[in-house]
Amino acid sequence: MPRYATIITGDDGLEVVSAIGEFDGAAPQARLGRVEAVAPGVLIGMVRDASGGFCFPRAGIDSRAVGLAMAKLKAQAGAAKPAARPKRGKRAGKKTVRSKKAVRRSRSEPSKAATGDALG
């Protein structure tokens, strides 16, 4: 039985084998990417090389590796510091200053001095 692989183009422009299957008769219809016959040694995750064959991509520096290395370096730098000062808490915001206006009394409310309640 012939082996067919679904080939998709990755974000980096490489053609990657995403699925492999053996089918009798005609090749299956491609839903995503394209389908082509491949040799028995081709595996999922292989990429097309310059000669037209398939191989696994070479290990290079990718963004995940850089992120992990940076995190490790930051952790080592934090552990190497002697006694670091504790971080300050967030300061409370200043209260707004209100203008001091004289309290107005309504005309219906008599003052304490006028009623004689001030003396007791």
N, CA, C and O atoms as CSV, one atom per row, in Angstrom:
chain,resi,resn,atom,element,x,y,z
A,1,MET,N,N,0.836,-1.176,0.000
A,1,MET,CA,C,0.000,0.000,0.000
A,1,MET,C,C,0.882,1.242,0.000
A,1,MET,O,O,1.877,1.299,0.723
A,2,PRO,N,N,0.531,2.212,-0.789
A,2,PRO,CA,C,1.329,3.446,-0.832
A,2,PRO,C,C,1.061,4.315,0.407
A,2,PRO,O,O,-0.056,4.369,0.922
A,3,ARG,N,N,2.106,4.981,0.856
A,3,ARG,CA,C,1.998,5.895,2.010
A,3,ARG,C,C,1.840,7.312,1.491
A,3,ARG,O,O,2.536,7.745,0.572
A,4,TYR,N,N,0.914,8.013,2.099
A,4,TYR,CA,C,0.677,9.405,1.732
A,4,TYR,C,C,0.868,10.276,2.968
A,4,TYR,O,O,0.530,9.881,4.084
A,5,ALA,N,N,1.415,11.465,2.748
A,5,ALA,CA,C,1.638,12.409,3.843
A,5,ALA,C,C,0.945,13.725,3.523
A,5,ALA,O,O,0.922,14.177,2.379
A,6,THR,N,N,0.388,14.320,4.555
A,6,THR,CA,C,-0.161,15.669,4.423
A,6,THR,C,C,0.958,16.637,4.743
A,6,THR,O,O,1.560,16.578,5.816
A,7,ILE,N,N,1.232,17.528,3.805
A,7,ILE,CA,C,2.326,18.481,3.937
A,7,ILE,C,C,1.719,19.868,4.127
A,7,ILE,O,O,0.904,20.313,3.318
A,8,ILE,N,N,2.121,20.549,5.200
A,8,ILE,CA,C,1.670,21.922,5.428
A,8,ILE,C,C,2.881,22.835,5.470
A,8,ILE,O,O,4.000,22.376,5.697
A,9,THR,N,N,2.664,24.123,5.252
A,9,THR,CA,C,3.744,25.101,5.327
A,9,THR,C,C,3.687,25.779,6.684
A,9,THR,O,O,2.664,26.352,7.059
A,10,GLY,N,N,4.785,25.713,7.413
A,10,GLY,CA,C,4.851,26.294,8.755
A,10,GLY,C,C,5.007,27.801,8.713
A,10,GLY,O,O,5.129,28.393,7.641
A,11,ASP,N,N,5.003,28.424,9.893
A,11,ASP,CA,C,5.160,29.871,9.995
A,11,ASP,C,C,6.516,30.335,9.487
A,11,ASP,O,O,6.651,31.458,9.003
A,12,ASP,N,N,7.511,29.479,9.594
A,12,ASP,CA,C,8.848,29.841,9.153
A,12,ASP,C,C,9.086,29.542,7.671
A,12,ASP,O,O,10.194,29.745,7.174
A,13,GLY,N,N,8.061,29.062,6.961
A,13,GLY,CA,C,8.166,28.805,5.528
A,13,GLY,C,C,8.608,27.397,5.169
A,13,GLY,O,O,8.698,27.072,3.985
A,14,LEU,N,N,8.886,26.553,6.154
A,14,LEU,CA,C,9.305,25.181,5.879
A,14,LEU,C,C,8.082,24.297,5.648
A,14,LEU,O,O,7.032,24.502,6.256
A,15,GLU,N,N,8.230,23.313,4.763
A,15,GLU,CA,C,7.161,22.353,4.514
A,15,GLU,C,C,7.301,21.211,5.515
A,15,GLU,O,O,8.326,20.531,5.544
A,16,VAL,N,N,6.276,21.001,6.332
A,16,VAL,CA,C,6.326,20.054,7.433
A,16,VAL,C,C,5.323,18.933,7.187
A,16,VAL,O,O,4.211,19.177,6.719
A,17,VAL,N,N,5.728,17.685,7.509
A,17,VAL,CA,C,4.827,16.536,7.427
A,17,VAL,C,C,3.942,16.562,8.662
A,17,VAL,O,O,4.440,16.472,9.784
A,18,SER,N,N,2.617,16.686,8.463
A,18,SER,CA,C,1.726,16.772,9.617
A,18,SER,C,C,0.933,15.498,9.852
A,18,SER,O,O,0.462,15.272,10.966
A,19,ALA,N,N,0.771,14.661,8.838
A,19,ALA,CA,C,0.043,13.397,9.008
A,19,ALA,C,C,0.517,12.412,7.953
A,19,ALA,O,O,0.922,12.805,6.859
A,20,ILE,N,N,0.463,11.110,8.294
A,20,ILE,CA,C,0.872,10.054,7.364
A,20,ILE,C,C,-0.175,8.949,7.434
A,20,ILE,O,O,-0.679,8.619,8.507
A,21,GLY,N,N,-0.487,8.392,6.286
A,21,GLY,CA,C,-1.429,7.282,6.264
A,21,GLY,C,C,-1.188,6.400,5.052
A,21,GLY,O,O,-0.609,6.837,4.058
A,22,GLU,N,N,-1.645,5.133,5.145
A,22,GLU,CA,C,-1.538,4.196,4.027
A,22,GLU,C,C,-2.941,3.980,3.470
A,22,GLU,O,O,-3.869,3.656,4.211
A,23,PHE,N,N,-3.085,4.159,2.176
A,23,PHE,CA,C,-4.397,4.069,1.550
A,23,PHE,C,C,-4.331,3.179,0.321
A,23,PHE,O,O,-3.348,3.203,-0.419
A,24,ASP,N,N,-5.375,2.396,0.107
A,24,ASP,CA,C,-5.522,1.611,-1.127
A,24,ASP,C,C,-6.166,2.501,-2.175
A,24,ASP,O,O,-7.014,3.336,-1.862
A,25,GLY,N,N,-5.766,2.321,-3.388
A,25,GLY,CA,C,-6.404,3.059,-4.480
A,25,GLY,C,C,-5.863,4.466,-4.617
A,25,GLY,O,O,-4.661,4.705,-4.505
A,26,ALA,N,N,-6.777,5.393,-4.862
A,26,ALA,CA,C,-6.394,6.782,-5.138
A,26,ALA,C,C,-5.946,7.490,-3.856
A,26,ALA,O,O,-6.268,7.073,-2.743
A,27,ALA,N,N,-5.204,8.558,-4.050
A,27,ALA,CA,C,-4.725,9.357,-2.921
A,27,ALA,C,C,-5.903,10.049,-2.235
A,27,ALA,O,O,-6.879,10.397,-2.899
A,28,PRO,N,N,-5.830,10.250,-0.942
A,28,PRO,CA,C,-6.923,10.925,-0.226
A,28,PRO,C,C,-7.000,12.406,-0.599
A,28,PRO,O,O,-6.037,12.982,-1.105
A,29,GLN,N,N,-8.154,13.007,-0.341
A,29,GLN,CA,C,-8.339,14.424,-0.616
A,29,GLN,C,C,-7.738,15.241,0.531
A,29,GLN,O,O,-7.900,14.900,1.702
A,30,ALA,N,N,-7.060,16.296,0.184
A,30,ALA,CA,C,-6.425,17.144,1.201
A,30,ALA,C,C,-7.420,18.165,1.726
A,30,ALA,O,O,-8.072,18.860,0.947
A,31,ARG,N,N,-7.538,18.256,3.049
A,31,ARG,CA,C,-8.377,19.284,3.663
A,31,ARG,C,C,-7.533,20.502,4.014
A,31,ARG,O,O,-7.986,21.642,3.909
A,32,LEU,N,N,-6.319,20.244,4.427
A,32,LEU,CA,C,-5.399,21.307,4.802
A,32,LEU,C,C,-4.037,20.965,4.219
A,32,LEU,O,O,-3.559,19.848,4.414
A,33,GLY,N,N,-3.412,21.865,3.529
A,33,GLY,CA,C,-2.121,21.590,2.910
A,33,GLY,C,C,-2.296,20.791,1.629
A,33,GLY,O,O,-3.276,20.962,0.904
A,34,ARG,N,N,-1.334,19.917,1.362
A,34,ARG,CA,C,-1.434,19.058,0.164
A,34,ARG,C,C,-1.000,17.647,0.533
A,34,ARG,O,O,-0.298,17.448,1.524
A,35,VAL,N,N,-1.412,16.678,-0.256
A,35,VAL,CA,C,-1.121,15.270,-0.003
A,35,VAL,C,C,-0.195,14.771,-1.098
A,35,VAL,O,O,-0.415,15.052,-2.277
A,36,GLU,N,N,0.853,14.022,-0.710
A,36,GLU,CA,C,1.744,13.416,-1.703
A,36,GLU,C,C,2.282,12.099,-1.161
A,36,GLU,O,O,2.329,11.881,0.049
A,37,ALA,N,N,2.683,11.233,-2.069
A,37,ALA,CA,C,3.236,9.933,-1.700
A,37,ALA,C,C,4.637,10.134,-1.120
A,37,ALA,O,O,5.418,10.944,-1.619
A,38,VAL,N,N,4.943,9.375,-0.048
A,38,VAL,CA,C,6.249,9.499,0.605
A,38,VAL,C,C,6.853,8.118,0.819
A,38,VAL,O,O,6.155,7.106,0.758
A,39,ALA,N,N,8.163,8.088,1.071
A,39,ALA,CA,C,8.898,6.848,1.320
A,39,ALA,C,C,8.556,6.301,2.702
A,39,ALA,O,O,8.043,7.041,3.542
A,40,PRO,N,N,8.829,5.023,2.953
A,40,PRO,CA,C,8.504,4.418,4.256
A,40,PRO,C,C,9.222,5.030,5.450
A,40,PRO,O,O,8.718,4.920,6.568
A,41,GLY,N,N,10.351,5.658,5.273
A,41,GLY,CA,C,11.108,6.213,6.401
A,41,GLY,C,C,10.650,7.589,6.852
A,41,GLY,O,O,11.146,8.092,7.860
A,42,VAL,N,N,9.726,8.211,6.145
A,42,VAL,CA,C,9.284,9.562,6.485
A,42,VAL,C,C,8.368,9.502,7.707
A,42,VAL,O,O,7.466,8.668,7.784
A,43,LEU,N,N,8.621,10.409,8.667
A,43,LEU,CA,C,7.846,10.461,9.899
A,43,LEU,C,C,7.193,11.831,10.073
A,43,LEU,O,O,7.578,12.805,9.426
A,44,ILE,N,N,6.195,11.887,10.961
A,44,ILE,CA,C,5.527,13.154,11.249
A,44,ILE,C,C,6.520,14.093,11.913
A,44,ILE,O,O,7.273,13.680,12.795
A,45,GLY,N,N,6.528,15.344,11.500
A,45,GLY,CA,C,7.433,16.351,12.050
A,45,GLY,C,C,8.650,16.609,11.194
A,45,GLY,O,O,9.379,17.571,11.437
A,46,MET,N,N,8.890,15.773,10.194
A,46,MET,CA,C,10.030,15.998,9.308
A,46,MET,C,C,9.731,17.177,8.389
A,46,MET,O,O,8.574,17.489,8.106
A,47,VAL,N,N,10.800,17.825,7.931
A,47,VAL,CA,C,10.661,18.955,7.013
A,47,VAL,C,C,11.358,18.619,5.704
A,47,VAL,O,O,12.250,17.772,5.653
A,48,ARG,N,N,10.933,19.299,4.650
A,48,ARG,CA,C,11.550,19.068,3.338
A,48,ARG,C,C,12.876,19.800,3.285
A,48,ARG,O,O,12.950,20.985,3.609
A,49,ASP,N,N,13.936,19.090,2.873
A,49,ASP,CA,C,15.247,19.714,2.773
A,49,ASP,C,C,15.478,20.236,1.359
A,49,ASP,O,O,14.597,20.137,0.505
A,50,ALA,N,N,16.650,20.786,1.117
A,50,ALA,CA,C,16.963,21.422,-0.165
A,50,ALA,C,C,16.952,20.431,-1.327
A,50,ALA,O,O,16.662,20.818,-2.459
A,51,SER,N,N,17.263,19.164,-1.068
A,51,SER,CA,C,17.330,18.181,-2.156
A,51,SER,C,C,15.956,17.592,-2.483
A,51,SER,O,O,15.834,16.801,-3.418
A,52,GLY,N,N,14.916,17.967,-1.721
A,52,GLY,CA,C,13.578,17.444,-1.995
A,52,GLY,C,C,13.189,16.283,-1.109
A,52,GLY,O,O,12.046,15.829,-1.156
A,53,GLY,N,N,14.117,15.791,-0.300
A,53,GLY,CA,C,13.819,14.711,0.633
A,53,GLY,C,C,13.294,15.279,1.945
A,53,GLY,O,O,13.017,16.473,2.059
A,54,PHE,N,N,13.165,14.403,2.924
A,54,PHE,CA,C,12.666,14.845,4.222
A,54,PHE,C,C,13.681,14.526,5.305
A,54,PHE,O,O,14.341,13.488,5.258
A,55,CYS,N,N,13.806,15.418,6.284
A,55,CYS,CA,C,14.671,15.215,7.433
A,55,CYS,C,C,14.102,16.012,8.609
A,55,CYS,O,O,13.248,16.879,8.424
A,56,PHE,N,N,14.580,15.712,9.816
A,56,PHE,CA,C,14.154,16.493,10.970
A,56,PHE,C,C,14.908,17.808,10.969
A,56,PHE,O,O,16.066,17.864,10.556
A,57,PRO,N,N,14.255,18.872,11.432
A,57,PRO,CA,C,14.944,20.175,11.428
A,57,PRO,C,C,16.118,20.168,12.392
A,57,PRO,O,O,16.089,19.502,13.427
A,58,ARG,N,N,17.140,20.911,12.039
A,58,ARG,CA,C,18.312,21.005,12.896
A,58,ARG,C,C,17.966,21.829,14.122
A,58,ARG,O,O,17.188,22.781,14.061
A,59,ALA,N,N,18.560,21.440,15.225
A,59,ALA,CA,C,18.313,22.177,16.459
A,59,ALA,C,C,18.966,23.538,16.356
A,59,ALA,O,O,20.172,23.650,16.137
A,60,GLY,N,N,18.184,24.538,16.510
A,60,GLY,CA,C,18.685,25.906,16.472
A,60,GLY,C,C,18.162,26.669,17.662
A,60,GLY,O,O,17.507,26.110,18.542
A,61,ILE,N,N,18.449,27.917,17.681
A,61,ILE,CA,C,17.968,28.737,18.775
A,61,ILE,C,C,16.599,29.267,18.392
A,61,ILE,O,O,16.455,30.024,17.432
A,62,ASP,N,N,15.597,28.858,19.158
A,62,ASP,CA,C,14.257,29.367,18.902
A,62,ASP,C,C,13.828,30.218,20.088
A,62,ASP,O,O,14.553,30.320,21.079
A,63,SER,N,N,12.674,30.818,19.992
A,63,SER,CA,C,12.228,31.751,21.025
A,63,SER,C,C,12.005,31.067,22.366
A,63,SER,O,O,12.238,31.676,23.409
A,64,ARG,N,N,11.559,29.818,22.361
A,64,ARG,CA,C,11.347,29.116,23.633
A,64,ARG,C,C,12.665,28.885,24.349
A,64,ARG,O,O,12.743,29.035,25.569
A,65,ALA,N,N,13.712,28.518,23.599
A,65,ALA,CA,C,15.013,28.281,24.204
A,65,ALA,C,C,15.584,29.576,24.781
A,65,ALA,O,O,16.196,29.569,25.849
A,66,VAL,N,N,15.384,30.667,24.082
A,66,VAL,CA,C,15.877,31.957,24.569
A,66,VAL,C,C,15.139,32.342,25.844
A,66,VAL,O,O,15.756,32.808,26.802
A,67,GLY,N,N,13.823,32.149,25.860
A,67,GLY,CA,C,13.037,32.475,27.051
A,67,GLY,C,C,13.454,31.655,28.261
A,67,GLY,O,O,13.557,32.184,29.368
A,68,LEU,N,N,13.695,30.363,28.056
A,68,LEU,CA,C,14.125,29.508,29.160
A,68,LEU,C,C,15.506,29.921,29.674
A,68,LEU,O,O,15.739,29.935,30.882
A,69,ALA,N,N,16.407,30.252,28.773
A,69,ALA,CA,C,17.750,30.668,29.185
A,69,ALA,C,C,17.696,31.979,29.959
A,69,ALA,O,O,18.402,32.142,30.954
A,70,MET,N,N,16.865,32.912,29.508
A,70,MET,CA,C,16.750,34.198,30.206
A,70,MET,C,C,16.161,34.004,31.605
A,70,MET,O,O,16.609,34.642,32.557
A,71,ALA,N,N,15.166,33.133,31.734
A,71,ALA,CA,C,14.562,32.877,33.043
A,71,ALA,C,C,15.575,32.250,33.989
A,71,ALA,O,O,15.616,32.588,35.172
A,72,LYS,N,N,16.383,31.350,33.478
A,72,LYS,CA,C,17.400,30.702,34.307
A,72,LYS,C,C,18.439,31.717,34.775
A,72,LYS,O,O,18.857,31.689,35.933
A,73,LEU,N,N,18.858,32.613,33.881
A,73,LEU,CA,C,19.839,33.631,34.254
A,73,LEU,C,C,19.270,34.594,35.286
A,73,LEU,O,O,19.970,34.992,36.218
A,74,LYS,N,N,18.019,34.968,35.129
A,74,LYS,CA,C,17.395,35.869,36.102
A,74,LYS,C,C,17.279,35.203,37.461
A,74,LYS,O,O,17.479,35.851,38.489
A,75,ALA,N,N,16.960,33.917,37.478
A,75,ALA,CA,C,16.847,33.194,38.744
A,75,ALA,C,C,18.206,33.105,39.427
A,75,ALA,O,O,18.293,33.249,40.647
A,76,GLN,N,N,19.263,32.872,38.663
A,76,GLN,CA,C,20.594,32.793,39.247
A,76,GLN,C,C,21.035,34.155,39.774
A,76,GLN,O,O,21.670,34.238,40.826
A,77,ALA,N,N,20.703,35.213,39.055
A,77,ALA,CA,C,21.087,36.553,39.492
A,77,ALA,C,C,20.333,36.929,40.761
A,77,ALA,O,O,20.894,37.599,41.628
A,78,GLY,N,N,19.084,36.516,40.889
A,78,GLY,CA,C,18.307,36.805,42.086
A,78,GLY,C,C,18.825,36.044,43.289
A,78,GLY,O,O,18.808,36.569,44.402
A,79,ALA,N,N,19.285,34.823,43.092
A,79,ALA,CA,C,19.809,34.017,44.187
A,79,ALA,C,C,21.191,34.497,44.620
A,79,ALA,O,O,21.577,34.276,45.768
A,80,ALA,N,N,21.943,35.144,43.740
A,80,ALA,CA,C,23.298,35.578,44.048
A,80,ALA,C,C,23.325,36.852,44.883
A,80,ALA,O,O,24.335,37.143,45.523
A,81,LYS,N,N,22.237,37.616,44.891
A,81,LYS,CA,C,22.210,38.852,45.667
A,81,LYS,C,C,22.207,38.505,47.153
A,81,LYS,O,O,21.530,37.563,47.566
A,82,PRO,N,N,22.976,39.275,47.980
A,82,PRO,CA,C,22.989,38.958,49.405
A,82,PRO,C,C,21.623,39.208,50.030
A,82,PRO,O,O,20.689,38.472,49.711
A,83,ALA,N,N,21.455,40.159,50.862
A,83,ALA,CA,C,20.157,40.429,51.482
A,83,ALA,C,C,19.558,41.642,50.790
A,83,ALA,O,O,20.009,42.769,50.993
A,84,ALA,N,N,18.587,41.416,50.009
A,84,ALA,CA,C,17.959,42.512,49.291
A,84,ALA,C,C,16.909,43.171,50.180
A,84,ALA,O,O,16.277,42.515,51.008
A,85,ARG,N,N,16.736,44.462,49.997
A,85,ARG,CA,C,15.717,45.177,50.761
A,85,ARG,C,C,14.338,44.698,50.345
A,85,ARG,O,O,14.109,44.402,49.172
A,86,PRO,N,N,13.431,44.620,51.284
A,86,PRO,CA,C,12.073,44.252,50.887
A,86,PRO,C,C,11.457,45.384,50.070
A,86,PRO,O,O,11.738,46.560,50.298
A,87,LYS,N,N,10.640,45.017,49.147
A,87,LYS,CA,C,10.017,46.018,48.300
A,87,LYS,C,C,8.993,46.801,49.101
A,87,LYS,O,O,8.321,46.266,49.983
A,88,ARG,N,N,8.892,48.073,48.776
A,88,ARG,CA,C,7.915,48.919,49.444
A,88,ARG,C,C,6.522,48.597,48.942
A,88,ARG,O,O,6.319,48.229,47.785
A,89,GLY,N,N,5.588,48.744,49.831
A,89,GLY,CA,C,4.202,48.562,49.436
A,89,GLY,C,C,3.721,49.751,48.620
A,89,GLY,O,O,4.404,50.771,48.531
A,90,LYS,N,N,2.600,49.620,48.054
A,90,LYS,CA,C,2.042,50.688,47.242
A,90,LYS,C,C,1.583,51.813,48.161
A,90,LYS,O,O,0.874,51.569,49.137
A,91,ARG,N,N,1.977,53.019,47.860
A,91,ARG,CA,C,1.598,54.150,48.696
A,91,ARG,C,C,0.133,54.498,48.472
A,91,ARG,O,O,-0.401,54.409,47.366
A,92,ALA,N,N,-0.479,54.892,49.559
A,92,ALA,CA,C,-1.873,55.321,49.458
A,92,ALA,C,C,-1.909,56.688,48.799
A,92,ALA,O,O,-1.034,57.523,49.028
A,93,GLY,N,N,-2.895,56.902,48.005
A,93,GLY,CA,C,-3.019,58.185,47.318
A,93,GLY,C,C,-3.360,59.294,48.291
A,93,GLY,O,O,-3.971,59.045,49.330
A,94,LYS,N,N,-2.975,60.506,47.965
A,94,LYS,CA,C,-3.273,61.631,48.828
A,94,LYS,C,C,-4.766,61.903,48.817
A,94,LYS,O,O,-5.444,61.741,47.802
A,95,LYS,N,N,-5.255,62.321,49.971
A,95,LYS,CA,C,-6.657,62.677,50.051
A,95,LYS,C,C,-6.853,64.040,49.411
A,95,LYS,O,O,-5.989,64.912,49.500
A,96,THR,N,N,-7.975,64.209,48.780
A,96,THR,CA,C,-8.240,65.495,48.154
A,96,THR,C,C,-8.603,66.507,49.236
A,96,THR,O,O,-9.335,66.197,50.177
A,97,VAL,N,N,-8.089,67.693,49.088
A,97,VAL,CA,C,-8.346,68.747,50.059
A,97,VAL,C,C,-9.643,69.434,49.678
A,97,VAL,O,O,-9.815,69.899,48.551
A,98,ARG,N,N,-10.555,69.488,50.647
A,98,ARG,CA,C,-11.823,70.162,50.390
A,98,ARG,C,C,-11.720,71.603,50.885
A,98,ARG,O,O,-11.055,71.899,51.877
A,99,SER,N,N,-12.379,72.455,50.181
A,99,SER,CA,C,-12.385,73.847,50.617
A,99,SER,C,C,-13.235,73.970,51.877
A,99,SER,O,O,-14.273,73.320,52.011
A,100,LYS,N,N,-12.781,74.806,52.786
A,100,LYS,CA,C,-13.480,74.978,54.051
A,100,LYS,C,C,-14.452,76.134,53.901
A,100,LYS,O,O,-14.071,77.303,53.964
A,101,LYS,N,N,-15.687,75.792,53.706
A,101,LYS,CA,C,-16.719,76.811,53.565
A,101,LYS,C,C,-17.505,76.884,54.868
A,101,LYS,O,O,-17.603,75.904,55.607
A,102,ALA,N,N,-18.038,78.008,55.123
A,102,ALA,CA,C,-18.873,78.180,56.310
A,102,ALA,C,C,-20.145,77.366,56.135
A,102,ALA,O,O,-20.721,77.304,55.049
A,103,VAL,N,N,-20.562,76.755,57.209
A,103,VAL,CA,C,-21.766,75.945,57.159
A,103,VAL,C,C,-22.962,76.884,57.161
A,103,VAL,O,O,-23.068,77.744,58.035
A,104,ARG,N,N,-23.828,76.740,56.234
A,104,ARG,CA,C,-25.007,77.594,56.150
A,104,ARG,C,C,-26.165,76.910,56.848
A,104,ARG,O,O,-26.401,75.713,56.682
A,105,ARG,N,N,-26.843,77.658,57.591
A,105,ARG,CA,C,-28.013,77.127,58.272
A,105,ARG,C,C,-29.249,77.632,57.557
A,105,ARG,O,O,-29.276,78.720,56.982
A,106,SER,N,N,-30.261,76.801,57.619
A,106,SER,CA,C,-31.508,77.249,57.000
A,106,SER,C,C,-32.201,78.254,57.913
A,106,SER,O,O,-31.916,78.304,59.109
A,107,ARG,N,N,-33.085,79.033,57.371
A,107,ARG,CA,C,-33.751,80.081,58.140
A,107,ARG,C,C,-34.710,79.495,59.165
A,107,ARG,O,O,-34.997,80.139,60.174
A,108,SER,N,N,-35.204,78.306,58.931
A,108,SER,CA,C,-36.161,77.733,59.861
A,108,SER,C,C,-35.488,77.219,61.131
A,108,SER,O,O,-36.167,77.014,62.137
A,109,GLU,N,N,-34.195,77.010,61.112
A,109,GLU,CA,C,-33.476,76.487,62.270
A,109,GLU,C,C,-32.841,77.652,63.036
A,109,GLU,O,O,-31.911,78.280,62.531
A,110,PRO,N,N,-33.312,77.941,64.205
A,110,PRO,CA,C,-32.733,79.070,64.957
A,110,PRO,C,C,-31.375,78.685,65.542
A,110,PRO,O,O,-31.095,77.507,65.764
A,111,SER,N,N,-30.552,79.671,65.785
A,111,SER,CA,C,-29.235,79.398,66.356
A,111,SER,C,C,-29.366,79.023,67.828
A,111,SER,O,O,-30.392,79.325,68.437
A,112,LYS,N,N,-28.382,78.390,68.410
A,112,LYS,CA,C,-28.411,77.948,69.796
A,112,LYS,C,C,-28.409,79.142,70.747
A,112,LYS,O,O,-29.054,79.110,71.795
A,113,ALA,N,N,-27.690,80.180,70.381
A,113,ALA,CA,C,-27.610,81.350,71.248
A,113,ALA,C,C,-28.962,82.042,71.348
A,113,ALA,O,O,-29.313,82.594,72.391
A,114,ALA,N,N,-29.697,82.009,70.281
A,114,ALA,CA,C,-31.000,82.712,70.271
A,114,ALA,C,C,-32.024,81.969,71.117
A,114,ALA,O,O,-32.917,82.611,71.671
A,115,THR,N,N,-31.941,80.668,71.241
A,115,THR,CA,C,-32.937,79.900,71.999
A,115,THR,C,C,-32.586,79.740,73.438
A,115,THR,O,O,-33.449,79.345,74.222
A,116,GLY,N,N,-31.382,80.021,73.839
A,116,GLY,CA,C,-30.981,79.910,75.237
A,116,GLY,C,C,-30.458,78.532,75.595
A,116,GLY,O,O,-30.219,78.269,76.774
A,117,ASP,N,N,-30.272,77.658,74.653
A,117,ASP,CA,C,-29.744,76.326,74.916
A,117,ASP,C,C,-28.237,76.340,75.144
A,117,ASP,O,O,-27.662,75.343,75.582
A,118,ALA,N,N,-27.621,77.430,74.858
A,118,ALA,CA,C,-26.178,77.480,74.988
A,118,ALA,C,C,-25.743,77.439,76.437
A,118,ALA,O,O,-24.648,76.963,76.739
A,119,LEU,N,N,-26.566,77.922,77.327
A,119,LEU,CA,C,-26.187,77.944,78.739
A,119,LEU,C,C,-26.497,76.631,79.437
A,119,LEU,O,O,-25.895,76.301,80.459
A,120,GLY,N,N,-27.367,75.945,78.923
A,120,GLY,CA,C,-27.498,74.626,79.410
A,120,GLY,C,C,-28.733,74.159,79.929
A,120,GLY,O,O,-28.829,73.006,80.349
